[in-house]
């Protein structure tokens, strides 16, 4: 008899479990609703495009579980640690353990003011807000940001922006909820990672193309390639000494 994959979805008060079981092999992808901001990074990086935004309290969902490969890319990239992949009960990222696929992400560890938990800032970017274009009375971006990056002096047409960009991780949770596209723009212009751990043909480069613009990506990859070449040259020179 042919083996079959069995999929299930379980919802508790604060978590959603997506499960796949094949004989003695069980994968669990856990979505923590308390940590999730709905920024949508997981919807961008998912290789199978299995994750979608939703207007429900879950913020993002996997509508078709069989489309999910349980690769853990969402777990790896989520700056808020809202996704967790368990293989037979153990936190494990198979792609990360395969040499050359996923490098270590570098950057700064911040503390989320909302829950006092660590947040990874591995993206570089620019956030621009045009208060004159903000709908009067609106502060959806303020409410959506768990890092307390955005505030206003008032909510009328004469408002001024108070921006703490040092705390911004460029997750775009603010721009996702903004009702006026021209009022707020977040641009991701770079990502910090360990260059000597990555291969040019890696899935990581495909994800980079989704996260940042092609023009900026070319610059990032060129800089990383030059850094890798420089490190290799220095290593060779040290060996010859």
N, C-alpha and C positions, 0 to 999 in steps of 0.2 A: 504494500500500500504506500502511495506517495506521501511523503511528509508535507505537512501544511504549516504555514505561519499563522499564529493566532494573535489577534490584536484586540486590545481593549482600552477603554478610557474611563478613568475614575476621577470624580470631583469631590474634594472635601471643602471645608470652609475657605481655606487659604491656598490650596494647592490643587493642581490638575496633574494626574499621572497618565502618561501615554505608555502603554505596555506592548511588548512583542515577545512571544514565547515560542521557541522552536526546540522541542524535546527538552533537554536539560539546560538549554541556553535561554536566559531571560534578560531582556533589555528594558530598562525603565527610563523614560525621559520625564523629569519632574519640572513643572512650571510653577514657581513660587509667585503667587499673585501679590503678596505683600511687598516683594522686591521689584516687581516689574513696573516700569514706567510707561510702557507702550511706545517706546521710542522707535521701534521697528528695525533696529540693527539686525536682529535675527531674521527678519523677513528678507533682508537684502543679501545676507551672507549664505543663507541656506542653499546648498548645491541643487537640491531637488525642488526648490520653491514650494516647499510643503507648508510653510508658516505664513499665515495671513493676518492682517489687522482685523479687529472686530470692534463694534460699538458696545459690546457687553463689558462687564466688569473684568473679564479675563484679558482684555486689551489686545492680545494676539492668541491665535488658536491654530491647531493643526486639523483642518476639517476632514481630511482624508488620511487616516493614520497609515494606511498601506503605502502612501506616497513617501513617507518618512523612512530614511535609511538608517536612522539611529546612529549617525556618524559623530554627533556631539559638537558640530561646528557652532551651533547656537550657544552651547555651554562654554566653549572656548572663547567666543567673542563678546559675550554679554558683559558689559562693564559693571552691571549691578548684581551679577551672580544669580540671576533669576531662573536660569536653566541649569539642570544637573542631570548628567547621564550616568546611570548605574548599569554595570554589566554583572549579572549574578550578585547583586547587592553591593558591588564595589565601584566607587567612582573611578571611571576609566575612560580615557580618550584614545581610542585605537589609532586615529590619524596622527595624533600628537606623538605617539610612541613609535610611529614609523618614520625613520630618518628622512629628513628633507621635505616632509609634507607641511608641518606647522611649526614655525620657530617660536621661541619664547617672545612674548610681547613685552616691550620695554616701556618705561614711562614712570609716572608718579602715582603713588597710592594716596587717594584722598579719603576723607571721611564724609559720609552722607549725613547732612544735618537732620534729615527726616527720621533716620533709624540708627544713626551712629555706627553704621557698618561700613567696611572698606569698599571703595569704588576705584576701579582701574581707569586711569587717564592715559591711554596709549595713542589716542588720535590727536592730531594737530588740526586747527581750523580757524575759521573767522566767523563771528556772529555779528550781524548787522541788524539794527532795529530802527525803523523810521516812525517815530511816535505820531507824526502828523497824519500818518495813514492808518493808525490804529482805530478800530471802532470805539466810539465813546462808551465808557463804562466797562470795557472788556479787559480782563486780566487772565485769560485762559493760559497764556504762556507762563505767567507767574505761578499759577496753581499746578501746572504740569511739571515744572522743574523741581526735582527732588534735591538739587544741589544749591538752591537759593541763588541762582546766578542773576536773575532778572527781577527788577522792581521798578516802580514808577513813583514819582513825587505826588501824582494825583491820577485820576482816571478820566479827566476831561480832555478836551482838545488841546489844552496847553500843557499837557503832561511832559515831563522830562524823564529820560531813562537813567536808571541806576544799574550799572552793569558790573558784575564781579566776574570777569572773564577768566581769572585764575582758577576758579572753581568749575568752569565749563568743561565738560568732557565731549562735547560735540555729538551728543547722542541724537539730537534733533527732536526730542520729545516736545519741545516748545513749538517748532515749526509745524509739526504734525497736527496740533490742535488749533493753530492760528487760523481764524476765519478769513483773514485778508492776506493772500499770498505775498503781496508787495510790501507788507508791513514788517516782515521778519524773514531773514534769510540766514541759514547756517550752511557754511561751505566746509567740507572736510578736505584739507590740503595735504595731509600726510599721516603716516602711521609709523610708530616706533617698533622695530623688531630686530632680533638678532640675525644679522645678515649672513653670517657664515653657517647658519643652520638650514638655509633654504636652497632648494634647487630651482633652476630657471623654469623647469617644466611643471613645477608644483601646483597643486590646487590652490595654494595660497595666492599665487599671482592672479588667478582668475577672480578670487574674492577681492583683491585689491582693485581690480578694474570696476567692480561694482560699488565699492566704498568711496573711491575718489575719482576725480575726472581723469580722462585719458592724458590730457596735457600735463597735469600734475603728476600722474602716475609715471610717465616717462622720465620725469625729472627725479622722482624718488628712486626708481629702479636704477637709473644711471648713477646716482650718488651711492647707493648701496653696492653696486657693482664695483665702483671705484674704491670704495672702502674695503671690499673683499679682496680686490687685487692688491691694494696697498698692504693689507695684513699678511697676505700670502708672500709678498716680496720681502717684508720685514722678517718673516719666519725663515725664509730661505737664506737671507743674509746672516741671521743669527746662527743657523746651522753650519754655515761656511766659516764662521769665526773660529 
